[in-house]
Amino acid sequence: MGALPNELSDYIVDFLHDDRQSLKSCSLTCRSWYPAARFHLYDRVYLSSPAAACTLQELLHESPYVGQFTQHLVMAKVAPQATPDPHKDNGQEPALRTWEPLFSALPNVHQLGISWLEIDIAFQSALLHNFVQTTELTLQYCRFPSFGGFASVLHSFPSLQQCTLRGISWETSPELLLSDPVEERAAHICIKNLTLGRDLDLQLLVEWLLQEHICDELESISACLAYESDAIMLGELLRVSAPTLKHVELDWYCSSYRDVRLPFEFTLAGCANLETLSLHCPIALGATVPWVNALLADVNPAKLESVALDIRLLGTLFGLNWARLEGTLLQDTFTSLSKVAVKVTAWHTATEYMDDIPAFVRCHLPQLHSRNILQYIK
């Protein structure tokens, strides 16, 4: 093995980057294979139980140098508070004793994901100041002691560029107050990419984001909405972020109405730099979706290159006015449009059969199809 060039051995190990069992074997093959194998073995760390967290902590205690290789850390269903040892009483919070050394031993985490956690004060405190290089943060179905705790955690990521929030809640009903004046903070975060999933208090969250000027340089936003009040709040966020927005993805369905429309306050007219627009559109039984065409007619098409339509079909495809859709996209103002992607997922209640849908789409968007900009995605 010593005669094998390092470039070739590194190439072999890099090829096995997602095969942990093979990487473990490579790390034991010879001394020259070990560095590359170690890099890939600890690049991504997934903690899905308290036992996994304890194992990682023991590893980092014995071999602290491996923590520098971890760039992706995902924690899910990990209890935020360790079980205290009944034979020891050091007066410290168990969670702080567990999580603070663990997080501080991972200085190069760029992507952090936390899911399904009841976050207590000790875990929250351990998050602070330990992830200064983190650029991507995902919080899913996490419960904080207070909204202020959530706000403090978000502010503790000074390099944050991309943020995904879904199912975030807090125990106390907060008042929207700034903890510190924005101009006095050592680091002010400006998110470039924001994803807002289901089960969020959008009214409070958007008010806070705007108050803190966190989205002043927003370039991409993805949101899933089910209530008019949420759509109104997102519309306010879009209005403020319009000058910098380039990519918008919207999943909108309000079950209260048969004719699903967007509130008047929701508009993309100010997004002069918009390049891609993705619309997720459930069509229920007996329902129509005029909001799709209304939004497309309202969009600023100067730089729009791509439109994607993802339909979850429970009713009929005639719930969408296809003629108006094509007429809008064929206007002379859509000079930069080069792709219209359509995807349809048919449920068992749908009127049309799945095998017939591609032909239906091409038949009802004939000019887009003839110009070779229509793309049907299976």
MARKEDO-166694 format. One line per 3 residues: their letters; for each residue x, y, z of N, C-alpha, C. Coordinates in steps of 0.2 Angstrom, whole numbers. Atoms other than C-alpha are relative to their C-alpha. Example, Ala and Ser with C-alpha at 12.3 -4.5 7.8 and 13.67 -1.06 7.14 Angstrom:
<nodes>
as> 4/-6/0/62/-22/39/4/6/0 ~ -4/-6/-1/68/-5/36/-4/5/3;
</nodes>
This chain:
<nodes>
mga> 4/-6/0/0/0/0/4/6/0 ~ -5/-6/-1/15/12/3/1/2/-7 ~ -2/-2/7/18/12/-16/-6/3/-4;
lpn> 5/-3/3/1/18/-20/0/8/1 ~ 0/-7/-1/1/37/-24/-5/3/5 ~ 4/-3/-4/-7/48/-11/-7/3/-3;
els> 6/-2/4/-18/56/-24/-5/-5/-2 ~ 4/5/1/-25/40/-29/-4/-3/6 ~ 3/2/-6/-28/34/-12/-6/5/3;
dyi> 5/-5/-3/-37/50/-7/-6/0/-5 ~ 6/1/5/-48/48/-23/-4/-6/2 ~ 4/6/-2/-53/31/-18/-4/1/7;
vdf> 4/-2/-7/-58/37/0/-5/5/-1 ~ 5/-5/2/-67/52/-7/-6/-3/-3 ~ 5/3/3/-77/41/-18/-5/-4/5;
lhd> 4/3/-5/-83/32/-3/-3/4/6 ~ 2/-5/-6/-88/48/7/-6/-2/3 ~ 7/2/-4/-106/41/11/0/-7/2;
drq> 0/7/-2/-101/23/15/4/0/6 ~ -3/0/-6/-97/23/33/4/-6/2 ~ -3/6/-1/-93/5/34/7/-1/-4;
slk> -6/0/4/-80/6/20/5/5/3 ~ -4/-5/-2/-73/22/27/4/-3/7 ~ -3/3/-6/-70/13/44/6/-5/-2;
scs> -5/5/3/-61/-1/34/6/4/-3 ~ -5/-4/3/-51/12/25/5/3/5 ~ -4/-3/-5/-45/20/41/5/-5/3;
ltc> -4/5/-3/-38/4/46/5/-4/-5 ~ -4/4/5/-30/-1/30/8/2/1 ~ -7/-3/-1/-14/10/32/0/7/2;
rsw> -1/-6/-3/-7/25/40/-2/6/-5 ~ 1/-5/5/-8/35/23/-8/1/-1 ~ 7/-1/2/-27/32/21/-4/3/6;
ypa> 4/-2/-6/-32/37/39/-2/7/-1 ~ 2/-7/0/-32/56/37/-6/1/-4 ~ 6/-1/4/-44/56/22/-6/-4/3;
arf> 5/3/-3/-55/43/30/-3/3/6 ~ 2/-4/-6/-56/52/46/-4/6/-1 ~ 4/-6/2/-61/68/37/-7/-2/-1;
hly> 7/1/2/-76/60/30/-4/-4/5 ~ 4/4/-6/-81/49/45/-3/5/5 ~ 3/-4/-5/-83/64/56/-3/7/-3;
drv> 2/-6/3/-88/77/43/-8/1/2 ~ 7/0/-1/-107/73/46/-1/-4/7 ~ 2/3/-6/-113/69/64/-7/0/1;
yls> 7/0/-1/-131/63/67/-1/-3/7 ~ 2/2/-6/-137/62/85/-7/-1/1 ~ 8/2/0/-154/53/87/-2/-2/6;
spa> 2/3/-7/-154/48/105/5/3/5 ~ -5/-2/-5/-146/53/122/6/-4/0 ~ -6/4/0/-135/38/120/5/2/-5;
aac> -4/-2/5/-128/44/104/4/6/2 ~ -3/-6/-2/-124/61/112/6/-2/5 ~ -5/3/-4/-115/52/126/6/-3/-3;
tlq> -5/3/4/-105/42/114/5/5/-3 ~ -4/-5/3/-99/57/105/4/4/5 ~ -3/-4/-5/-95/66/121/6/-4/2;
ell> -6/4/-2/-84/52/126/6/0/-5 ~ -5/0/6/-75/51/109/3/7/0 ~ -3/-7/0/-72/70/110/5/1/6;
hes> -4/0/-6/-65/68/127/7/-4/-1 ~ -6/5/1/-53/54/122/4/3/-6 ~ -3/-3/6/-49/62/105/-3/6/-2;
pyv> 3/-6/1/-53/80/105/1/3/-7 ~ -1/-2/7/-45/83/88/-5/-2/-5 ~ 5/2/5/-59/74/79/-5/5/-1;
gqf> 6/-5/0/-71/88/83/1/5/-6 ~ -2/-5/5/-62/100/70/-3/-2/-7 ~ 2/2/6/-68/89/56/-8/0/-1;
tqh> 8/0/0/-87/90/60/-2/7/-3 ~ 3/-6/3/-95/103/48/-8/-1/0 ~ 7/0/0/-113/96/49/-2/-4/6;
lvm> 3/3/-6/-122/92/65/-7/0/0 ~ 8/0/0/-140/86/66/-1/-4/7 ~ 2/3/-6/-148/82/83/-8/0/-1;
akv> 7/1/0/-166/75/84/-2/-5/6 ~ 3/4/-6/-176/68/99/6/-1/5 ~ -5/1/-5/-161/70/110/-2/4/6;
apq> 2/-3/-6/-166/74/128/5/6/2 ~ -5/-6/-1/-159/92/132/3/-1/7 ~ -2/0/-7/-156/87/150/3/-8/2;
atp> -2/7/-2/-145/72/155/-2/-2/7 ~ 2/3/-6/-149/60/169/6/1/5 ~ -6/-1/-4/-139/66/184/2/-7/4;
dph> -3/5/-4/-128/54/193/-1/0/7 ~ 2/-1/-7/-135/50/210/6/0/5 ~ -6/0/-4/-118/47/217/5/6/0;
kdn> -4/-6/1/-111/64/212/-5/6/1 ~ 4/-6/-1/-117/81/217/5/6/0 ~ -5/-6/2/-106/95/209/-4/7/0;
gqe> 4/-6/0/-120/108/210/-1/3/-7 ~ 1/-2/7/-120/110/191/-6/-3/-3 ~ 6/3/4/-135/108/179/3/-5/-4;
pal> -3/6/4/-133/91/171/0/2/-8 ~ 0/-2/7/-138/98/154/6/4/-2 ~ -5/-5/1/-125/112/155/7/-4/0;
rtw> -6/4/-1/-112/99/160/1/-5/-6 ~ -1/4/6/-116/88/145/1/4/-6 ~ 0/-3/7/-119/100/131/5/5/-1;
epl> -5/-5/1/-107/114/134/7/-2/-3 ~ -6/2/3/-91/104/132/-1/-3/-7 ~ 1/3/7/-99/95/117/0/5/-5;
fsa> 0/-5/5/-103/110/108/6/4/-1 ~ -6/-4/0/-87/119/112/6/-4/-4 ~ -5/4/3/-77/104/105/-2/-1/-8;
lpn> 2/1/7/-86/106/88/1/7/-3 ~ 0/-7/2/-79/123/82/-1/2/-7 ~ 0/-1/7/-81/121/63/-7/-2/-3;
vhq> 7/2/2/-100/117/62/-2/5/-5 ~ 3/-5/5/-107/126/46/-7/-2/0 ~ 8/1/0/-124/117/46/-2/-4/6;
lgi> 2/2/-7/-133/114/62/-8/-1/-1 ~ 7/2/0/-150/105/63/-2/-3/7 ~ 3/2/-7/-161/103/79/-7/-1/-1;
swl> 7/1/2/-177/94/78/-3/-4/6 ~ 4/4/-5/-190/87/91/3/1/7 ~ -4/-1/-6/-182/95/106/-4/4/5;
eid> 3/-4/-5/-190/102/122/7/4/3 ~ -6/-3/-1/-176/115/124/-1/4/7 ~ 0/-4/-6/-173/121/142/5/5/0;
iaf> -4/-5/-1/-163/135/149/8/-2/-1 ~ -7/2/0/-147/125/151/2/-2/-8 ~ -2/2/7/-147/118/133/0/6/-4;
qsa> 1/-6/4/-152/135/126/7/4/2 ~ -6/-4/-2/-137/143/136/6/-3/-4 ~ -6/4/3/-125/129/129/0/2/-8;
llh> 0/-1/7/-130/134/111/3/7/-1 ~ -3/-6/1/-124/152/113/7/0/0 ~ -7/-1/1/-107/157/107/4/-5/-2;
nfv> -4/6/2/-102/140/102/0/-1/-8 ~ 0/1/8/-107/141/83/0/6/-4 ~ -1/-6/3/-100/157/77/1/-1/-8;
qtt> -1/1/7/-96/149/60/-5/-3/-3 ~ 6/3/3/-113/141/57/-3/5/-5 ~ 3/-4/5/-120/148/41/-7/-3/-2;
elt> 6/3/1/-135/136/40/-3/-3/6 ~ 4/2/-6/-148/133/54/-7/-3/-2 ~ 7/3/1/-163/121/54/-3/-1/7;
lqy> 3/2/-6/-175/121/69/-7/-2/-2 ~ 7/4/1/-190/109/68/-3/-2/6 ~ 4/3/-6/-203/106/81/4/0/6;
crf> -3/-1/-6/-193/113/95/-4/5/4 ~ 4/-4/-4/-201/121/110/5/4/5 ~ -4/-4/-4/-192/135/119/-4/3/7;
psf> 3/-3/-6/-195/142/137/-4/6/-1 ~ 4/-6/1/-200/159/130/2/2/-7 ~ -1/-3/7/-200/169/113/7/3/1;
ggf> -6/-4/-1/-185/179/120/6/-5/0 ~ -5/6/0/-175/162/122/1/-2/-7 ~ -1/2/7/-178/158/104/3/6/-4;
asv> -3/-6/3/-173/176/99/7/0/1 ~ -7/0/-2/-157/175/109/4/-6/-4 ~ -3/5/3/-153/158/101/2/2/-7;
lhs> -1/-2/7/-155/165/83/5/5/0 ~ -5/-5/0/-145/180/87/7/-2/2 ~ -7/3/-2/-130/169/93/3/-3/-6;
fps> -4/2/6/-126/164/75/2/6/-4 ~ -2/-6/4/-117/179/68/1/-1/-7 ~ -2/2/7/-112/170/52/-6/-3/-4;
lqq> 6/3/3/-130/164/48/-2/3/-6 ~ 2/-2/7/-135/165/30/-7/-4/-2 ~ 5/4/2/-148/151/28/-4/-2/7;
ctl> 4/2/-6/-162/148/41/-7/-4/-2 ~ 6/4/1/-176/135/41/-4/-1/7 ~ 4/0/-6/-190/136/54/-6/-4/-1;
rgi> 6/4/1/-204/124/56/-2/-3/7 ~ 3/3/-6/-215/120/71/3/3/6 ~ -4/-3/-6/-206/132/83/-6/3/5;
swe> 5/-3/-5/-216/136/99/4/2/6 ~ -3/-3/-6/-213/144/116/-5/-1/6 ~ 5/2/-5/-221/141/133/-4/7/2;
tsp> 4/-7/-3/-225/160/138/-2/4/-6 ~ 2/-4/5/-234/172/128/4/7/0 ~ -5/-6/-1/-221/186/125/-3/7/-3;
ell> 1/-6/3/-222/204/122/6/1/-5 ~ -5/0/5/-212/209/106/5/6/2 ~ -5/-5/-3/-197/219/114/7/-2/-3;
lsd> -7/1/2/-179/221/108/4/-1/6 ~ -4/1/-6/-167/214/120/6/5/1 ~ -6/-5/1/-153/226/114/-2/4/-6;
pve> 1/-3/6/-154/240/102/4/-3/-6 ~ -3/3/5/-149/234/85/7/3/-1 ~ -6/-3/1/-135/246/83/5/-1/5;
era> -5/2/-5/-127/241/99/3/-7/0 ~ -2/7/0/-125/223/95/7/-1/-3 ~ -6/1/3/-108/216/92/0/-3/-7;
ahi> 1/3/7/-114/206/77/-8/0/-2 ~ 7/-1/2/-130/209/67/-1/-5/-6 ~ 1/5/5/-137/194/57/-4/2/-6;
cik> 4/-1/5/-144/196/40/-1/-6/-4 ~ 2/7/3/-152/180/33/-1/1/-8 ~ 0/-1/7/-150/178/14/-6/-5/-2;
nlt> 5/5/2/-161/162/13/-5/-2/6 ~ 5/2/-6/-177/159/24/-5/-5/-2 ~ 5/5/2/-188/144/24/-5/0/7;
lgr> 5/0/-6/-204/145/35/-5/-5/-2 ~ 4/6/1/-213/129/37/-7/1/3 ~ 7/0/-3/-230/124/45/1/1/8;
dld> 1/-1/-7/-235/127/63/5/5/3 ~ -4/-6/-3/-227/144/66/-5/5/2 ~ 4/-6/-1/-234/159/74/3/6/-4;
lql> -3/-5/5/-230/170/59/-1/7/2 ~ 1/-7/-2/-238/186/66/6/2/4 ~ -5/-2/-5/-226/187/80/7/-1/-3;
lve> -7/2/3/-211/179/70/2/6/-5 ~ -2/-5/6/-212/191/55/0/7/3 ~ -1/-6/-4/-215/206/67/7/1/3;
wll> -7/0/-3/-199/202/76/6/0/-6 ~ -5/0/5/-189/198/60/1/7/-3 ~ 0/-7/3/-194/215/53/3/5/5;
qeh> -2/-5/-5/-191/224/69/8/0/1 ~ -7/2/-1/-173/216/70/4/1/-6 ~ -3/-1/6/-170/220/52/5/-6/-2;
icd> -4/6/1/-164/202/50/-1/-2/-8 ~ 2/2/7/-172/200/32/1/6/-5 ~ -1/-6/4/-166/217/25/4/-2/-7;
ele> -4/2/5/-154/207/13/-3/-7/-3 ~ 3/7/2/-166/192/9/0/-1/-7 ~ 0/2/8/-163/184/-8/-5/-6/-1;
sis> 4/6/1/-173/168/-6/-5/-1/6 ~ 5/1/-6/-189/164/4/-5/-6/-3 ~ 4/6/1/-199/148/5/-5/0/6;
acl> 5/0/-6/-216/148/15/-5/-5/-2 ~ 6/4/0/-230/136/18/-5/3/4 ~ 5/-4/-3/-246/145/22/-7/-4/0;
aye> 6/3/0/-263/139/27/-6/5/3 ~ 5/-5/-3/-272/155/35/1/6/-3 ~ 0/-7/3/-276/172/28/5/4/4;
sda> -4/-4/-5/-268/180/43/8/-1/-1 ~ -7/2/1/-251/171/39/2/3/-7 ~ -2/-3/6/-252/176/21/1/8/0;
iml> 0/-7/-1/-255/194/26/7/2/3 ~ -6/-2/-3/-240/194/37/6/-2/-5 ~ -5/2/5/-229/185/24/0/6/-6;
gel> 0/-6/4/-235/199/12/4/6/2 ~ -3/-6/-3/-228/212/23/8/-1/0 ~ -7/1/0/-211/203/24/2/0/-7;
lrv> -2/-1/7/-211/202/5/1/7/-2 ~ -1/-7/2/-214/220/3/6/3/2 ~ -6/-3/-3/-200/225/14/7/-3/-4;
sap> -6/3/3/-188/212/6/0/0/-8 ~ 1/0/7/-194/215/-12/6/2/-4 ~ -6/-3/4/-178/225/-18/5/-6/-1;
tlk> -6/5/1/-166/210/-15/-3/-7/-1 ~ 3/7/1/-178/195/-17/2/-3/-8 ~ -2/3/7/-172/183/-32/-4/-6/0;
hve> 3/6/0/-181/167/-27/-6/0/5 ~ 6/1/-5/-199/164/-20/-3/-7/-1 ~ 4/6/0/-207/148/-16/-6/0/5;
ldw> 6/0/-4/-225/147/-10/-4/-6/0 ~ 5/6/0/-236/133/-4/-6/3/4 ~ 5/-4/-3/-253/141/-1/-7/-4/-1;
ycs> 7/3/0/-270/132/3/-4/2/6 ~ 4/-2/-5/-284/139/13/-7/-4/-1 ~ 5/5/1/-297/126/16/-7/3/1;
syr> 6/-3/-1/-310/139/21/-4/2/-6 ~ 4/-2/6/-315/143/3/1/-5/-5 ~ 0/4/6/-319/134/-13/4/3/-5;
dvr> -4/-3/4/-311/147/-23/6/3/4 ~ -5/-2/-5/-294/149/-15/4/6/-3 ~ -3/-7/2/-287/167/-17/5/2/5;
lpf> -5/-3/-5/-273/176/-9/-3/7/2 ~ 2/-7/-3/-276/192/2/2/5/-5 ~ -2/-6/4/-275/209/-7/7/2/2;
eft> -6/-3/-3/-260/213/4/6/-4/-3 ~ -5/4/2/-250/199/-4/2/1/-7 ~ -2/-2/7/-240/205/-19/7/-1/-1;
lag> -7/0/2/-224/202/-29/2/5/-5 ~ -1/-5/5/-225/217/-39/6/4/1 ~ -6/-3/-2/-211/225/-30/7/-4/-1;
can> -6/4/0/-199/211/-33/3/0/-7 ~ -2/-1/6/-190/218/-48/6/-5/-2 ~ -6/4/2/-175/206/-47/-2/-8/1;
let> 3/7/0/-186/190/-46/3/-4/-6 ~ -2/4/5/-178/176/-55/-3/-7/-1 ~ 4/6/0/-187/160/-50/-6/1/4;
lsl> 6/0/-4/-205/157/-44/-3/-7/0 ~ 3/6/-1/-211/141/-37/-7/0/4 ~ 6/0/-3/-229/138/-33/-3/-7/2;
hcp> 3/6/-2/-236/123/-23/-8/1/1 ~ 7/-2/1/-255/122/-27/-4/-7/1 ~ 5/5/-1/-267/109/-19/-6/2/-3;
ial> 7/-1/3/-283/107/-29/-4/-5/3 ~ 4/4/-3/-296/100/-18/-6/-2/-4 ~ 6/2/4/-312/92/-23/-5/6/0;
gat> 5/-6/1/-324/105/-30/3/7/0 ~ -3/-7/-1/-311/119/-28/3/2/-6 ~ -4/-3/6/-303/131/-40/6/4/4;
vpw> -6/-3/-3/-286/140/-37/1/6/-5 ~ -1/-7/3/-288/158/-45/6/3/2 ~ -5/-3/-3/-274/163/-34/7/-1/-4;
vna> -6/2/4/-261/155/-46/1/5/-5 ~ 0/-5/6/-265/166/-61/0/7/3 ~ 0/-7/-3/-268/181/-50/7/2/2;
lla> -7/-1/-2/-251/180/-43/5/1/-6 ~ -4/0/6/-243/177/-60/-1/7/-4 ~ 2/-6/3/-252/192/-67/3/6/4;
dvn> -3/-6/-4/-245/203/-53/7/0/1 ~ -7/1/-1/-227/197/-53/3/5/-5 ~ -5/-4/4/-213/208/-60/4/-4/-4;
pak> -3/5/4/-207/198/-75/7/2/-3 ~ -6/-2/4/-192/208/-80/6/-5/0 ~ -6/5/0/-179/195/-74/-2/-7/1;
les> 3/7/-2/-190/180/-71/2/-5/-5 ~ -2/5/5/-182/165/-79/-3/-7/1 ~ 3/7/-1/-191/150/-72/-6/1/5;
val> 6/1/-3/-209/146/-66/-1/-7/1 ~ 2/7/-1/-213/130/-57/-6/-1/4 ~ 7/1/-3/-230/124/-53/0/-8/2;
dir> 1/6/-3/-232/109/-41/-7/-1/2 ~ 7/0/-2/-250/103/-40/-1/-7/3 ~ 3/6/-4/-257/91/-27/-7/-1/-2;
llg> 6/0/3/-272/85/-36/-5/-5/4 ~ 5/4/-3/-287/79/-26/-7/0/-4 ~ 6/-1/3/-300/86/-37/1/-1/-8;
tlf> -1/0/7/-299/90/-56/5/6/-2 ~ -5/-5/3/-286/99/-66/-3/6/-3 ~ 3/-6/2/-299/111/-72/-2/5/5;
gln> 0/-5/-6/-298/119/-55/4/6/-2 ~ -5/-5/2/-284/129/-63/-2/2/-7 ~ 1/-3/6/-287/141/-78/6/-1/-4;
war> -6/1/4/-274/134/-90/1/5/-6 ~ -1/-5/5/-278/146/-104/2/6/2 ~ -2/-6/-3/-276/161/-93/8/-1/2;
leg> -7/2/-2/-260/153/-86/5/1/-6 ~ -5/-1/6/-252/152/-104/0/7/-3 ~ 1/-6/2/-259/168/-109/5/5/4;
tll> -4/-5/-4/-250/177/-95/7/-1/-1 ~ -7/2/1/-233/168/-97/2/2/-7 ~ -2/-2/7/-233/172/-116/0/7/-1;
qdt> -1/-8/1/-234/191/-113/7/2/-2 ~ -7/-3/2/-220/201/-121/4/2/6 ~ -4/-2/-6/-215/206/-103/4/-5/3;
fts> -4/6/-3/-209/189/-99/6/-2/-5 ~ -5/1/5/-194/191/-110/6/-5/2 ~ -5/4/-2/-182/181/-99/-2/-7/2;
lsk> 2/7/-2/-193/166/-96/2/-5/-4 ~ -3/6/3/-184/150/-101/-3/-7/2 ~ 3/7/-2/-193/136/-92/-6/1/4;
vav> 6/1/-3/-210/132/-86/-1/-7/2 ~ 0/7/-2/-210/116/-75/-7/-1/3 ~ 6/2/-3/-226/107/-70/1/-7/2;
kvt> 1/6/-4/-228/93/-58/-6/-1/3 ~ 7/2/-2/-244/84/-54/0/-6/4 ~ 0/6/-4/-246/72/-40/-8/-1/1;
awh> 8/1/-1/-264/64/-41/-1/-5/6 ~ 2/4/-5/-272/57/-26/-6/-5/-3 ~ 5/4/2/-285/43/-27/-7/3/-2;
tat> 6/-3/1/-299/55/-27/0/5/-6 ~ -1/-5/5/-293/65/-42/-4/-3/-6 ~ 4/2/6/-304/65/-58/4/-3/-6;
eym> -5/2/5/-289/63/-70/4/-6/2 ~ -4/5/-2/-279/47/-70/7/3/-1 ~ -7/-2/0/-260/49/-67/3/-1/-7;
ddi> -4/1/6/-255/42/-84/-3/5/-6 ~ 2/-5/5/-266/55/-94/2/7/2 ~ -1/-7/-2/-260/70/-84/6/3/-5;
paf> -5/-3/5/-244/73/-95/-3/3/-6 ~ 3/-2/6/-254/74/-111/-5/5/1 ~ 5/-6/-2/-267/85/-102/4/6/0;
vrc> -4/-6/-1/-254/97/-97/3/3/-7 ~ -2/-2/7/-246/98/-115/-5/2/-4 ~ 6/-2/4/-263/99/-123/-2/7/2;
hlp> 3/-6/-3/-268/114/-112/5/6/0 ~ -6/-5/0/-251/123/-113/3/-1/-7 ~ -3/2/6/-248/120/-132/5/5/-2;
qlh> -5/-4/3/-238/136/-136/6/0/4 ~ -6/1/-4/-227/134/-121/4/-6/-2 ~ -3/6/2/-224/116/-127/3/1/-6;
srn> -3/-1/7/-221/121/-145/7/4/1 ~ -6/-4/0/-208/134/-139/6/-4/4 ~ -5/4/-4/-199/120/-129/2/3/7;
ilq> -1/-2/-7/-200/129/-112/-4/-3/5 ~ 4/3/-4/-213/118/-105/4/-7/2 ~ -3/6/-3/-206/104/-94/-4/-4/5;
yik> 4/3/-5/-217/91/-86/5/-5/4 ~ -4/4/-4/-209/83/-71/-4/-6/3 ~ 3/6/-3/-214/65/-66/2/-1/7;
</nodes>
